[in-house]
Amino acid sequence: MEALQRANQIRTRRAQLKRDLRGGKVTIDRLLTDPPEFLETAKVLDMLLAAPKYGRVKANKILQICRISPSKTVGGLSERQRAEIVELLRRRSSR
């Protein structure tokens, strides 16, 4: 029961975070730079899709450029991958 309760709590927090991303209260590059604990097991692709201006095609292209698997989790990113994707996202948002 505790595991179920914890999983529900994590899903609720992620849903709120995705709403904050869409609303512009949080930026995707900041989330990937310093992710909260409940985001460690979330897929990077899902977080990109929740961000404004990123659809499936653009999100997949970003992952491909950074050599990141679509199934990779936020917590599973290497330092190189994390730095590369954050830099790319910052460059694209400053255009």
C-alpha positions as CSV (number, residue, x, y, z in Angstrom):
1,M,0.0,0.0,0.0
2,E,2.9,2.4,0.8
3,A,4.4,1.8,-2.7
4,L,1.0,2.5,-4.3
5,Q,0.6,5.7,-2.3
6,R,4.1,6.8,-3.2
7,A,3.5,6.1,-6.9
8,N,0.3,8.1,-6.9
9,Q,2.1,11.0,-5.2
10,I,4.8,11.0,-7.8
11,R,2.3,10.9,-10.7
12,T,0.4,13.8,-9.1
13,R,3.6,15.9,-8.7
14,R,4.7,15.1,-12.3
15,A,1.3,16.1,-13.6
16,Q,1.6,19.5,-11.8
17,L,5.1,20.0,-13.1
18,K,3.9,19.4,-16.7
19,R,1.2,22.0,-16.2
20,D,3.8,24.4,-14.9
21,L,6.0,23.7,-18.0
22,R,3.1,24.4,-20.3
23,G,2.2,27.5,-18.4
24,G,5.8,28.8,-18.5
25,K,6.3,28.8,-14.7
26,V,9.2,26.4,-15.1
27,T,11.7,25.9,-18.0
28,I,12.7,22.6,-19.4
29,D,16.4,23.4,-19.3
30,R,16.2,24.2,-15.6
31,L,14.4,21.0,-14.9
32,L,17.0,18.9,-16.7
33,T,19.9,20.8,-15.0
34,D,18.7,20.2,-11.5
35,P,15.8,17.7,-11.5
36,P,13.7,17.2,-8.4
37,E,13.9,13.6,-7.0
38,F,10.4,12.7,-8.3
39,L,11.5,13.4,-11.8
40,E,14.5,11.1,-11.9
41,T,12.5,8.2,-13.3
42,A,10.6,10.3,-15.9
43,K,11.5,9.9,-19.5
44,V,13.3,12.9,-21.1
45,L,11.1,12.6,-24.2
46,D,7.9,13.0,-22.0
47,M,9.3,16.1,-20.4
48,L,10.2,17.7,-23.8
49,L,6.7,16.9,-25.1
50,A,5.2,18.7,-22.1
51,A,7.2,21.9,-22.8
52,P,5.7,24.5,-25.1
53,K,6.9,24.6,-28.7
54,Y,8.1,21.0,-28.6
55,G,6.2,18.4,-30.5
56,R,7.1,14.8,-31.2
57,V,9.2,15.6,-34.3
58,K,11.2,18.4,-32.7
59,A,11.7,16.5,-29.4
60,N,12.9,13.4,-31.3
61,K,15.3,15.5,-33.4
62,I,16.8,17.1,-30.2
63,L,17.3,13.6,-28.7
64,Q,18.9,12.4,-31.9
65,I,21.3,15.4,-32.1
66,C,22.3,14.8,-28.5
67,R,22.6,11.0,-29.0
68,I,20.0,10.3,-26.3
69,S,17.6,7.3,-26.5
70,P,13.9,8.2,-26.4
71,S,13.5,5.7,-23.5
72,K,16.2,7.5,-21.4
73,T,15.1,8.8,-18.0
74,V,16.1,12.2,-16.6
75,G,18.1,10.4,-13.8
76,G,19.8,8.2,-16.3
77,L,21.4,11.0,-18.3
78,S,25.2,11.1,-18.3
79,E,26.8,14.5,-17.5
80,R,27.7,14.9,-21.2
81,Q,24.2,14.2,-22.3
82,R,22.7,16.5,-19.7
83,A,25.1,19.4,-20.6
84,E,24.6,18.9,-24.3
85,I,20.8,18.8,-24.2
86,V,20.6,21.8,-21.8
87,E,22.9,23.8,-24.1
88,L,20.9,22.9,-27.2
89,L,17.6,23.9,-25.5
90,R,19.0,27.2,-24.3
91,R,20.3,28.1,-27.7
92,R,16.9,27.2,-29.3
93,S,15.0,29.2,-26.7
94,S,17.1,32.3,-27.2
95,R,16.3,32.6,-30.9
